[in-house]
Amino acid sequence: MTAEIIVVTSGKGGVGKTTTSASLATGLAMAGKKVAVIDFDVGLRNLDLIMGCERRVVYDFVNVVHGEATLKQALIKDKRYETLYVLAASQTRDKDALTQEGVEKVLEDLGKEGFDFVVCDSPAGIEKGAHLAMYFADHAVVVVNPEVSSVRDSDRILGLLASKTRRAERGDGAIKQHLLLTRYNPARVAVGEMLSVKDVEEILGINVVGVIPESENVLAASNAGVPVILDDNSFAGQAYSDTVARILGEERALRFLEVPKKGFFQRVFGG
Amino acid sequence: MNAKMDQQDACDLRFGQVGIANVRIKRVDAAALCEELERRVRAAPQLFSRAAVVLDLSHLLKLPDDGTVDALLEAIRSAGMLPVGLAYGTSEVDALAQRMGLPLIAKFRAAYEPADGGSIAPPAPSAAAAEPPRRAEPVRQEAEPAAPVSTLGAQHYEGTVRSGQQVYARDRDLVVTGAIANAAEVIADGSIHVYGAVRGRAMAGAQGDEKARIYISDFRAELVAIAGHYRVFEQIPKDLEGQSVRCWLEGEKLLIAKL
């Protein structure tokens, strides 16, 4: 039995890969799937913070790859969802601590353990860590911000996904590519300061699987160690829920693309 | 996949723009050539002493025999410059270069026509004799005697060429159905046709074919080049942006016009 492997990648740093990985993994677990989310950013470990399990990391991904711990010992069970597990990165090692064979073995073992999905949170860049995160993937979620440098880096990543992955090398079908636009601010798009969904889709030649509006709730959720998808009241959380549903094959219309109109009370009392 | 993916390759092989002086011979006189070049070297030793040069025989009415060419090369050497190859000309020059073990430098590809135009018969027969299989098919109307007649057809690329990727069609045309992203490159020895947006670079006639053209259905390119003549677009000209265009060479000038 093998797990579906989803890499969350972008090329550029700071666009929301880890936020997306956490919400995607949580969303899949909410849908009843058994999910492991792995932090590939060895040396700059963050995912455990966003998932709120940083104080429970005993063994990490590098320990497992090197055979210093078993997978069972290193997988951290999420305190909210039974079927969600986190595999943290090592903060004290560097990216060379990962090997292709080691990563492959971990992914295979997760399949044997009955995991439905493995979400790989890629580090920024196109170096070894990013390469290993994407190499075995079946799906790729390419996170992009509505600005030109992020779009170009994503373009580069799309090229690598189509050529430098196991699926590409074996020729057994392309990786399924999903474009996720994050930090979208409709007001700034309206005045031409930001690229629109249409601009980004046109430049990259693929359609978005979701658009996450820029939201203060994302930062607040991250600092609290709660994936933002669990914040039902925020637009960002709802947009992530839609995105996960679309990745699972459901059709949902894009939301939050328009400048929000102020409600009656907000107009009266200010907002 | 190998475990050595992070090892560096032993070398990079790429075509770059290098400055090489071109010695265009106007009359075959080794002694006069040597004298002339010596004067140049003396005048600007920093620039010309041990400078790499290519020998361009295209302006001679008749290609000199091997011994004479040897003498010309020797004249260049004794003047203090270093001949590194022949300029690309007719197939006769190609054959000559092969006999001498010298490279043909495509960038200095000479005009096919003799200097005074028309008074000399094109060297078609010898070319035909030199490459019978290529000449077997009907020659095009203009019958460019030395231009290689491509039997390869075009190379097709389905989809988008992503940033950082490079597609090269050797000895043939290139047809791309998708877009060329920023900082992506498409290169062909023949012409290039792109049915998407070009935001990156398109270089046709990479081996020096000045007849090569570029057709783009949505023009936003950073750079287009034909046979080494290029134009960079820091700003996309407003009248061309997003338009269908063709690019071609007129003499040394790279022209672009809406279709």
Interface residues (C-beta under 8 A of the other chain):
Chain A: T99 Q100 E101 E127 K128 H131 Y135 R152 D153 D155 R156 L158 G159 L160 A162 S163 R166 E169 E202 I203 L204 G205
Chain B: M1 A3 M5 D6 G159 T160 V161 R162 S163 G164 Q165 G178 A179 A181 N182 A183 A184 G196 A197 R199
